[in-house]
Amino acid sequence: MELKFKTDGIRGIVQKEITPDLFYKIGCFLGANSNLVVVGKDTRRSGDLYCRALINGIISCGADVFELGVCVTPSLSFLTKHYSANYGVMITASHNPTEYNGIKVFDTNGDKIDNSIKEKINKLINDNSFIPMYKEDIGRIYDKSSSLIDIYLKSMFEEFDLDNLFDCSFLIDGSNGGGYKLLPALLNGFSINDFIKIGCSPDGENINLNVGSLHIHEKMQLLKKYACNFGFALDGDGDRLIGITPNTVLDGDVLSYIIIKNNLEQYKTGCVITPLTNRRIKKYLEELNINVYQSDVGDQNVYLKMKETGALIGFEKSGHILFNDHPCDGLYSLCNFLLTYRNHKNEVKKDLQNLKVNPSKLINIKSGDLEKVKHLLSNSNLKEEVYKRLKDDGYLFIRESGTEKLLRIYLESKDKNDLDRAESYLLEKVKGYVWNSWSSK
């Protein structure tokens, strides 16, 4: 099977679709083309194996390694730029379950590598005759795990003033992933000590397992049980943030809208959304009289559109929130929301009480013949029937996943019952070609 970088690096099933050889080859490429590489990983058991393979490749070809250990992807990106390293590498499969792992590579600015570098790596990892160019001067490995607190979190402590939040209690969820230590450490660093933590006990196998940003609805009962004001969850590698109140889900759309609305002067240059942004949120943003730009799905596409338009904030419903030169960082997003809440407490409370979004569903479809399913779903008559069931202001968006062998179908309607009817109709039409399907709100 040919491997290649997709929307968010390479990702696959451990020891089947990805192996130590893949990481070693990438390590050799990076080591031969750099002097310094920063390396981090999430909490998957396979991460130890792949991290060693990657680092062995890097140092064998002459470059030094700054090793962070378990961390979140945004910290890896931030520290790559801070140390002026040539590359940063995060070993993670993000929100996927533990049987997956993968790799994300960043350039010296902490940005995802461009297509020209991806193409070179793609060629190398699929070259069965590859022979590394080993160096006599072997690279060195330096433990830089302390920089996660001393530099990365410290930068947030210096930027944000989050006092006067003592009337709030929190439920926090580290997804048993890279942020399991950093999320509570962030709150403690701001002298916020009234919180309950879950998803902060990784065992190598339980990353994203019934915890994290993909399992936020299950937290509402816990929030009520512990009488917490807010709940916040990261995904496995900490680049997403989803929140909840006792009655409301604060996805990336809602969190971003509240931040923009209450800091309008700061974001007057506009914002970037995607085709998956809730139609009501889009309408509310337009009513703020700012430019609302739309990119393709994917945080890298949002980032590029921000650079193109000069927008200082962009976001995805899934919890990716990008701030100018600080893209996709769940912890940084949390700081921005808490600062907005602290500075505009009464207004934010009103927003949370009054904000209405359209019911929506994201249907994930696995099939042995995705092309056939895509062909069926592209039929104009079928789409017309779906829109009839969704009724006025209904919305349908179909795309292929950039990280998994899935089709994702986004449905939105003003009425939940209409939404359910549209979902049932769609699944009935493709059921002969579908192995498995599941929905998320």
C-alpha positions in Angstrom: 0.0 0.0 0.0 1.4 3.4 -1.0 1.6 5.8 1.9 1.5 9.6 1.5 0.9 12.8 3.4 -2.7 13.9 3.4 -4.5 16.8 5.0 -2.9 16.2 8.3 0.2 14.1 7.8 0.2 10.3 7.7 -2.1 8.2 9.7 -2.9 4.5 9.8 -3.4 1.3 11.8 -0.4 0.4 14.0 2.0 -2.3 12.6 -0.3 -2.8 9.6 -0.6 0.4 7.6 2.3 2.1 9.4 5.5 0.5 10.8 8.8 1.6 12.4 10.4 1.6 8.9 8.2 4.5 7.9 9.3 6.6 10.9 12.9 5.6 10.4 12.9 6.7 6.7 11.2 10.0 7.6 13.8 10.5 10.4 16.6 9.9 7.9 15.2 12.4 5.5 14.9 15.1 8.2 18.3 14.3 9.7 20.0 14.6 6.3 18.3 17.9 5.6 18.6 19.7 9.0 20.7 20.4 12.0 18.0 20.3 14.7 14.6 18.5 15.0 12.1 18.8 17.8 10.2 15.6 18.5 7.1 14.9 20.6 4.4 12.2 20.9 1.0 11.6 22.5 0.2 8.8 25.0 -0.3 5.8 22.6 1.8 2.8 23.6 3.0 2.5 20.0 4.4 6.1 20.3 7.5 4.8 22.2 8.4 2.4 19.4 7.8 4.9 16.6 9.5 7.8 18.5 12.7 5.6 18.9 12.6 4.7 15.2 12.2 8.3 14.1 15.0 9.6 16.4 17.4 6.9 15.4 16.9 8.0 11.8 17.4 11.6 12.6 20.6 11.2 14.6 22.0 8.6 12.3 22.0 11.2 9.5 23.7 13.8 11.7 21.0 16.1 13.2 20.4 16.7 16.9 17.0 16.1 18.6 15.2 18.1 21.2 12.9 15.5 22.7 9.7 16.8 24.5 8.2 13.4 25.4 4.4 13.4 25.8 3.0 16.7 24.8 0.3 18.4 22.7 0.8 19.1 19.0 0.5 22.9 19.5 3.4 22.8 22.1 5.5 21.0 19.5 4.8 23.6 16.9 5.4 26.4 19.3 8.7 25.1 20.6 9.9 24.2 17.1 9.6 27.9 16.3 11.0 29.0 19.7 14.2 26.9 19.3 14.6 27.8 15.6 14.7 24.1 14.8 14.6 23.1 11.1 11.7 20.8 11.7 9.3 19.6 14.4 7.7 16.1 14.4 4.6 15.0 16.4 3.8 11.3 16.6 0.1 11.2 17.0 -3.2 10.1 15.4 -5.0 13.0 17.0 -8.7 12.1 17.7 -8.4 8.5 16.4 -8.5 5.5 18.7 -5.4 3.8 20.1 -5.0 1.3 17.2 -4.0 4.2 15.0 -0.9 6.3 15.0 0.6 8.8 12.7 3.0 11.7 12.1 2.7 15.5 11.7 5.7 17.5 10.5 6.2 21.2 11.0 8.7 23.7 9.4 11.0 26.1 11.3 8.1 28.6 11.7 5.9 26.0 13.4 3.7 25.7 10.3 2.8 22.5 8.6 5.3 21.6 5.9 4.5 22.7 2.4 3.6 20.5 -0.6 7.1 20.4 -2.0 8.5 18.9 1.2 5.6 16.5 1.4 6.3 15.3 -2.1 9.9 14.6 -1.3 8.9 12.6 1.8 6.3 10.7 -0.1 8.8 9.7 -2.7 11.3 8.5 -0.1 8.9 6.5 2.0 7.6 4.6 -1.0 11.1 3.9 -2.3 11.9 0.3 -1.5 15.6 0.7 -2.6 16.2 3.6 -0.2 19.7 3.6 1.3 20.3 6.3 4.1 23.3 8.6 3.9 24.7 8.0 7.4 27.0 10.6 9.0 30.1 9.8 11.0 29.2 12.7 13.3 26.1 11.2 15.0 23.5 13.6 16.3 22.8 14.1 20.0 19.5 13.8 21.9 18.5 16.4 24.5 15.7 16.1 27.0 13.6 19.3 26.6 10.5 18.1 28.4 10.8 20.9 31.0 10.2 23.5 28.3 6.6 22.4 28.1 6.0 24.3 31.3 8.9 26.7 31.4 8.4 28.1 28.0 5.2 26.9 26.3 2.8 27.3 29.2 4.7 30.3 30.6 4.0 32.2 27.4 0.3 31.9 28.1 0.7 32.9 31.8 2.5 36.0 30.5 -0.1 36.8 27.8 -3.3 36.3 29.7 -4.7 37.8 32.9 -7.3 35.3 34.2 -7.8 36.5 37.8 -11.3 36.9 39.1 -12.5 33.5 37.9 -12.9 32.2 41.5 -16.7 32.1 41.2 -16.3 29.4 38.5 -15.8 25.7 38.8 -14.7 23.5 35.9 -14.8 20.0 34.6 -11.7 19.3 32.4 -11.1 16.4 30.1 -7.6 15.7 28.8 -8.8 12.8 26.5 -6.1 10.6 28.1 -3.9 12.2 25.5 -1.0 14.6 25.1 -2.7 17.3 27.2 -3.4 15.1 30.3 -0.8 17.0 32.4 -0.7 20.3 30.6 -4.5 21.1 30.9 -4.6 20.9 34.7 -1.2 22.6 34.9 -2.6 25.5 32.8 -5.4 26.1 35.3 -3.2 25.7 38.3 -0.8 28.2 36.8 -3.6 30.8 36.7 -4.5 29.9 40.4 -7.7 28.3 39.2 -8.0 25.3 41.5 -11.7 24.5 41.5 -11.9 21.8 38.9 -12.7 18.2 38.5 -10.5 16.3 36.0 -11.3 13.3 33.9 -9.4 11.8 30.9 -6.1 12.6 32.7 -5.0 9.0 33.4 -3.5 7.5 30.3 -2.4 3.9 30.2 -1.2 3.7 26.6 -4.5 2.2 25.4 -7.2 4.5 26.5 -6.5 7.7 24.5 -9.9 9.1 23.2 -11.7 6.1 24.7 -15.1 7.6 25.8 -13.3 10.8 26.7 -12.2 13.9 24.9 -13.7 16.3 22.5 -15.5 13.6 20.5 -17.5 12.5 23.6 -18.6 15.8 25.0 -22.3 15.1 25.3 -21.7 12.4 27.9 -20.1 15.0 30.1 -23.3 17.0 30.7 -24.5 14.7 33.5 -21.1 14.9 35.2 -21.2 18.7 34.9 -24.5 18.7 36.7 -23.4 16.1 39.3 -20.4 18.2 40.3 -22.2 21.6 39.9 -19.6 22.9 37.5 -20.2 26.0 35.5 -18.2 24.9 32.5 -16.6 21.8 31.0 -13.8 21.8 28.5 -12.3 18.8 26.6 -9.3 18.5 24.3 -8.7 15.8 21.7 -5.9 13.3 21.8 -3.2 15.7 20.6 -4.6 18.9 22.1 -5.3 21.0 19.0 -9.1 21.0 19.5 -11.2 22.4 22.2 -14.9 21.7 22.9 -16.8 23.2 25.8 -20.1 22.6 27.6 -22.4 24.3 30.1 -25.0 22.3 31.9 -27.4 22.7 29.0 -25.3 23.7 26.0 -22.5 22.3 23.8 -19.9 24.9 23.0 -18.3 23.6 19.8 -15.8 25.4 17.8 -18.5 27.5 16.1 -20.1 28.7 19.4 -16.8 29.3 21.2 -15.5 31.3 18.3 -18.6 33.4 17.8 -18.7 34.4 21.5 -15.0 35.4 21.4 -15.5 37.4 18.2 -18.8 39.1 19.3 -17.3 40.3 22.6 -14.0 41.4 21.1 -15.3 42.9 17.9 -12.7 45.6 17.6 -10.0 43.0 17.8 -11.5 40.9 15.0 -12.9 43.6 12.7 -10.8 42.4 9.8 -13.1 39.4 9.6 -13.1 35.7 10.3 -12.8 32.4 8.3 -15.4 29.6 8.5 -15.8 26.3 6.6 -18.6 24.5 4.8 -19.3 22.7 8.1 -20.0 25.9 10.1 -23.5 26.0 11.4 -25.7 28.2 9.2 -27.1 30.1 12.1 -23.6 31.0 13.4 -22.7 32.2 9.9 -25.8 34.4 9.9 -25.0 35.8 13.4 -21.4 36.6 12.2 -22.7 38.4 9.1 -25.0 40.5 11.4 -21.9 41.7 13.2 -20.9 43.5 9.9 -17.5 41.8 9.6 -16.2 40.0 6.6 -17.0 36.3 6.7 -14.7 34.3 4.5 -15.1 30.6 3.7 -12.2 28.1 3.2 -12.3 24.4 2.4 -12.6 22.0 5.4 -9.3 21.4 7.3 -7.4 23.6 9.7 -4.6 24.1 7.2 -7.1 25.5 4.6 -8.5 27.8 7.3 -5.0 29.0 8.1 -4.1 29.7 4.5 -7.4 31.6 4.0 -6.6 33.7 7.1 -3.2 34.6 5.6 -4.8 35.4 2.3 -7.5 37.7 3.7 -5.9 39.2 6.8 -8.5 37.7 9.1 -7.2 37.3 12.6 -9.4 34.3 13.6 -10.7 31.2 11.9 -12.4 28.1 13.1 -14.0 24.7 12.5 -17.0 23.2 14.2 -14.8 20.3 15.4 -12.9 22.6 17.8 -10.0 23.9 15.8 -9.7 27.6 16.5 -6.9 29.6 14.9 -5.7 32.9 16.2 -3.5 34.8 13.8 0.0 33.5 14.5 -1.2 30.9 17.0 -3.2 28.4 15.1 -5.0 25.3 16.4 -4.1 25.2 20.1 -6.8 23.9 22.5 -5.1 25.4 25.5 -4.6 28.8 23.9 -8.3 28.7 22.7 -9.3 28.0 26.3 -7.3 31.0 27.6 -9.0 33.2 25.0 -12.5 32.0 25.9 -11.9 32.4 29.7 -10.5 35.9 29.1 -13.6 36.8 27.1 -15.8 35.4 29.9 -13.8 37.3 32.6 -14.0 40.6 30.7 -17.6 40.4 29.5 -19.2 38.0 32.0 -22.8 39.3 31.9 -22.8 39.5 28.1 -21.4 36.0 27.7 -23.9 34.6 30.1 -26.7 36.2 28.0 -25.1 34.8 24.8 -25.1 31.3 26.2 -28.7 31.6 27.3 -30.0 33.0 24.0 -27.8 31.6 21.3 -29.7 29.2 19.1 -28.0 26.9 16.5 -29.5 24.6 14.0 -29.6 20.9 14.9 -27.0 19.1 12.8 -25.4 15.6 12.4 -22.2 14.4 11.0 -22.6 10.9 9.5 -19.5 8.8 9.0 -19.7 6.1 6.4 -17.2 3.1 6.0 -17.6 1.1 2.8 -15.7 -1.3 0.6 -16.6 0.8 -2.4 -16.5 4.5 -1.4 -16.5 5.5 -5.0 -19.8 3.8 -5.5 -21.3 5.4 -2.4 -20.0 8.8 -3.6 -21.6 8.3 -7.0 -24.9 7.4 -5.4 -24.8 10.4 -3.2 -23.9 12.8 -6.1 -27.3 12.0 -7.8 -29.3 15.2 -8.1 -32.6 13.5 -7.5 -31.3 11.9 -4.2 -30.1 15.3 -3.1 -33.4 16.9 -3.9 -35.2 14.3 -1.8 -32.8 14.9 1.1 -33.4 18.7 0.9 -37.2 18.0 0.9 -36.8 16.2 4.2 -34.6 18.9 5.7 -37.1 21.6 4.6 -36.4 25.3 4.6 -32.8 26.3 5.2 -31.7 22.7 5.2 -28.1 22.0 4.3 -26.2 19.0 3.0 -22.4 18.7 2.6 -20.5 15.6 1.5 -16.8 15.1 1.6 -14.1 12.4 1.8 -12.1 12.3 5.1 -8.6 13.6 4.8 -7.3 11.3 7.5 -9.5 8.1 7.4 -11.1 5.9 4.7 -14.5 7.4 5.3 -17.1 9.5 3.7 -18.5 12.3 6.0 -22.0 13.6 5.4 -23.0 16.8 7.2 -26.7 17.5 7.6 -28.3 20.6 9.1 -32.0 21.6 9.6 -34.0 23.9 11.7 -36.0 20.9 13.1 -34.4 17.8 14.7 -37.2 15.5 13.4 -36.6 16.6 9.9 -32.9 16.0 10.4 -33.6 12.4 11.5 -35.8 11.8 8.5 -33.2 13.0 6.1 -30.5 10.8 7.8 -32.7 7.7 7.6 -33.5 8.3 4.0 -29.8 8.8 3.1 -28.6 5.6 4.9 -31.4 3.6 3.4 -30.3 4.6 -0.1 -26.7 3.5 0.4 -27.1 0.6 2.9 -26.1 -2.1 0.3 -22.6 -0.6 0.0 -22.0 0.4 3.6 -20.0 -1.6 6.1 -20.6 0.7 9.0 -22.0 4.1 9.8 -22.4 6.3 12.8 -23.5 9.8 13.6 -22.2 12.5 15.9 -24.1 15.7 16.9 
